[in-house]
Amino acid sequence: QVQLVESGGGSVQAGGSLRLSCAASEYTSNFYCMGWFRQAPGKEREGVAAIGSDGRASYADSVKGRFTISQDNAKNTLYLQMSKLKPEDTAMYYCAAARDYSDYVPTCLSPFVDYWGKGMLVTVST
């Protein structure tokens, strides 16, 4: 069973930065894609950023220009560099991965991925 373990969450003031990490229990190069999701209180889980095995990244409009996703296959770790944070970025953040491409998972912005981390809280205060 694949395990994804997130770290790096916490509290930060608006305008600040955080880097999230996600360590995978197997080679990240085995996945078709990996991504980050978030869920704010009372809202649905949404895809924030995704990266494919070809290195191509995609982002939700709400984070474009502020968040950067990257993957280090030598360390089997996925990252999310978040800058210019806003209070509305406050949410539980989840790492996710998909084994293969499918019509339901064209990218890892889709919620139909195969594996999920347990999530961690990011709080942005004013």
Backbone hydrogen bonds, N-H to C=O, Kabsch-Sander energy under -0.5 kcal/mol:
donor,donor_aa,acceptor,acceptor_aa,energy
5,V,23,A,-2.4
6,E,4,L,-0.6
7,S,21,S,-2.3
10,G,121,L,-0.9
12,V,123,T,-2.5
14,A,125,S,-3.0
15,G,85,L,-3.2
16,G,13,Q,-2.2
18,L,82,M,-2.2
20,L,18,L,-0.5
20,L,80,L,-2.8
21,S,7,S,-2.9
22,C,78,L,-2.3
23,A,5,V,-2.6
24,A,76,N,-2.8
25,S,3,Q,-1.8
30,N,27,Y,-1.9
31,F,28,T,-1.5
32,Y,98,A,-1.9
33,C,98,A,-1.3
34,M,51,I,-2.3
35,G,96,A,-2.5
36,W,49,A,-3.0
37,F,94,Y,-2.9
38,R,46,E,-2.2
39,Q,92,M,-2.2
43,K,40,A,-2.3
46,E,38,R,-2.8
48,V,36,W,-3.1
49,A,36,W,-1.5
50,A,58,S,-2.5
51,I,34,M,-2.9
52,G,56,R,-2.5
53,S,32,Y,-2.0
55,G,52,G,-2.2
58,S,50,A,-2.3
60,A,48,V,-2.6
63,V,60,A,-1.7
64,K,60,A,-1.0
66,R,63,V,-2.4
67,F,63,V,-2.2
68,T,81,Q,-2.4
70,S,79,Y,-1.6
72,D,77,T,-3.0
73,N,71,Q,-0.7
75,K,72,D,-0.9
76,N,72,D,-0.7
77,T,72,D,-1.9
78,L,22,C,-2.6
79,Y,70,S,-3.1
80,L,20,L,-2.2
81,Q,68,T,-3.0
82,M,18,L,-3.3
82,M,80,L,-0.7
83,S,66,R,-1.6
84,K,15,G,-0.6
85,L,16,G,-2.2
89,D,86,K,-2.3
90,T,87,P,-1.8
91,A,122,V,-2.0
92,M,39,Q,-2.3
93,Y,120,M,-3.4
94,Y,37,F,-2.7
96,A,35,G,-2.3
97,A,115,Y,-1.8
98,A,33,C,-2.4
102,S,105,V,-0.9
105,V,102,S,-0.6
110,S,107,T,-1.5
114,D,97,A,-1.3
115,Y,97,A,-2.4
117,G,95,C,-2.5
118,K,4,L,-0.6
120,M,93,Y,-1.7
122,V,91,A,-2.6
123,T,10,G,-2.7
125,S,12,V,-2.4
125,S,123,T,-0.6
